[in-house]
Amino acid sequence: MSVNRAQRVDLEVVADLIPPQSRVLDVG
C-alpha cells in the first residue's frame, strides 16, 4: 500500500509513543 511520507513519519512517531503491544496490534 502507498503511504505519504508525512503519514509514514506520523505513524513512526505514534508507534514510538504508544506501548509495544499496541504497536504489534497496529502492525499486524
Contacts in CASP RR format, 6 or more apart in sequence:
PFRMAT RR
TARGET T0000
AUTHOR 0000-0000-0000
METHOD contacts of the structure
MODEL  1
MSVNRAQRVDLEVVADLIPPQSRVLDVG
3 11 0 8 1.000
15 23 0 8 1.000
15 26 0 8 1.000
18 26 0 8 1.000
END
